[in-house]
Amino acid sequence: MGAPNQGFSPLTQNSFQQQINQANQLSIPHDATSTIFVDGLPFDVTRREISHIFRPFEGYITCRLIAKDSIRHLGEKMYLGFIEFDSEMHAFTAMNIVNGYKLDDTTEDGFVMKLTFARSAPKQRGERRGRPGGGGDSRRERGRNRGSRGRDDE
């Protein structure tokens, strides 16, 4: 997506609006999705921190962080982020502005956010090919998951 955007700051409203206007003039790629995959997050990142970065963007729905064991730093967790928007255009706008944002400036080689469009979710265990929703969740589990797509206000 080009050079890292060193000038992004969600707190400077005038430059923020200018950046949104510039991003809206770009063409959306054919592989665009409404979910952004975020890599390059620090070990101590919180969902609240990431939500605060993306919440000012139109169409923001939610932020999910997934913790995995780090291969490079044994004993540490690495975090992968997924930011969901209500449209590909809104995701594309946010991605163009935030991509390359240095989240942790306490070190010279601090964590730089790398954003790409998330690929389609892999099939869940128990789903059958060619049959939408084929046999994965029980009715009880589906009922438990309802209403979990709200905003993250933690």
SULVEN-V305735 format. One record per run of one state. SS is the DSSP state (H for helix, E for strand, L for the rest). FROM is the first residue (numbers start at 1). TO is the last residue. Records with the same first field share a line. If there is no record, write none. Layout:
SS = FROM-TO, FROM-TO
This chain:
L = 1-12, 25-34, 40-46, 55-59, 70-76, 86-87, 99-101, 103-111, 113-113, 118-138, 146-154
H = 13-24, 47-54, 88-98, 139-145
E = 35-39, 60-69, 77-85, 102-102, 112-112, 114-117
